[in-house]
């Protein structure tokens, strides 16, 4: 799904894709609010899910165009550290351990 959205973002441009995503968000909210049954509600929520994917992708594309080098550094840091934070923690120093047990 993200490859299709990325292709559409490159083809249409970031601003146009963001506008389409925000319009889809509005349409999905209206469908979900005025749903009279389960299937119309499900359709509204599906539209909302696709709209969020489109909007986030367009937003990231626009931000990377504006802040080219800095955003790459932040994204590299986030992808390298954010998702591995649970598995790889900094070892505690012996001074801290000694202080806790005395």
N, C-alpha and C positions, 0 to 999 in steps of 0.2 A: 504494500500500500504506500509506504513512504517513498519508494522509487517512482511511483506514478505521480505522487504529489510533487516530488522534487523535479521531475521532468516538466510538469505543468508550471511550476514556479520559474524554471529557467526559460520556458517558452513564453509565458505571459508577463513575467516580471514580478518582482516582490510586492509592489504596491497593489497591482491588480489582483494578485492571488490573495493578499491580505483582505482586500475589499470583498472578494468572493467568499472567503472564509467567514468574515463577519456577517455577511448577508445570510450565509447558511446557518450561523449561530442563531440569528434572529428567527429564521424560518423554523429551525428545530425547536426553539423555545416556544414559539407560537403553536406548533403542532403538539408539543408535550402539554402545554397548558390547557388547550381546548380538546384534548383527547377524551372520547366518550367510552373507550374500551381499552383492552389490553393491546391489541394490534396497532391501533393508532398511536398509543403511547410508546410502544416499541419502535415504531417508525420515527417518531420525533426524537427519541433517544439515539437511534442509529444516525440520524442526520446530525445530531449534536456531536456524537463521537467523531464522525468524519470531519465536521467543521473544526473541531478542536485540533485534529491532526493537520489540517490545511493551515489554520491560523498559526500554530506553533512553528511549522516549517517555514512559512512566509516570514514570520517574525525573526527567526534565526537567520534567514537569508538576508534580510534587511540589516540586521545588526552586524553581520559579518561584512557587509559592504561598507558600512559606516566606520566601524572600528576593526579594520582588517587585522593588524598585527596583534593588538591587545586581546581581541576576542579569541584568536587562535591560541594564545598563551593560556588564557583562562579556561578555554574548552579542553585543552590538553591536560591542564592541571585537574580539572573536574573529572574528566574521564579516567585519569590515572589514579587519582586519590579518592574521589568521592565513592566510587563503586567498590573499591578495595579497602575501605576504611575498617570494615568489620574484621577482615582476615589479617591485615597487616597493621599492627599497632607498634608504636615506638616502645622499645624496652624501657622499663623503669630503672632508674639509677639505684645503686645500693644505698646511697645516702638517704633516699626517700623511704626505702624499706626499713632501714635501721631506725629512722625517726618514728615510723608508725608502730613499731613493736616495743619501743622503750617508754 
